[in-house]
């Protein structure tokens, strides 16, 4: 007879290896497919504008990919430490391992990797996810982890982020992720709008949309940083203390926001200082610009076309 619905909590359970985040992988593949499609039609663009369009499209795709992908990344707040700690409950066995804590907008990932991986006749390589996104119950996931009998370091860190924990980390990071995610989705909408407006005869509004994209990306950064800047509870794992700092997703989003502000500011500045240079930069022909200013129209002639000559009337006689 077994406990907890057929699960033996204090024995090694079969686990699936932790892989790449599936939603993140889907986002990257979609944008890579768009980039590959553009590269296929790139040889059909003539002249120097080919390289301009290459930079423009790839840069725009990078901005859009980054804004969407960071929603599914757990690299917003990261901490790792090497320690010697107890392994399982009701056991005096200890392991030497590397413990990692990765906080994202939708939850946390806790990793435990043995050094070496094989200790105590077991492969110590865990990567457990606990989410607080919409329609997900963090407390239920934590209770399920207890039933499975996960290692002590994993349960210890997961408990610190539980809603009932006196540390308050759940409410702190749940709120930070909620506001950061909302502002980043608004930034994505303005990114879509900027791509449409930059392809119209009024690029000024595209530059303003880019400025708004960068502003909302930075708002998301500030929202996450201001709420998550409260010091963590001491996270003691055996003989070491785990400390965390901002991760790759945080810094890449910050760089993307600054890049959008720079590009949007450049478009707006060129519109007021040198509008003709902006039209040329956006691949609008000089003939279109001259016609817009009231220049003479361009007349095209067909060299193969010959006008029919009028008959010479002085050689035409009429006999009555």
Secondary structure, DSSP 8 states (H G I E B T S, - for coil): --STTT--TTS----------HHHHHHHHHHHHHHHHHHHHGGGS-TTHHHHHHHHHHHHHHHHHHHHHGGG-S-SEEEEEEEEEE-STT---EEEEEEEEEE-SSEEEEEEEEEEEEETTEEEEEEEEEE-STT--HHHHHHHHHHHT--HHHHHHHHHTSTT-TT-HHHHHHHHHHHHHHHHHHHHHHHHHHHHHTTSS-HHHHHHHHHHHHHHHHHHHHHHHHHHTS----EEETTEEE-EEE-HHHHHHHHHHHHHHHHHHHHHHHHHH-HHHHHHHTT--HHHHHHHTT--------TT--------GGG-----
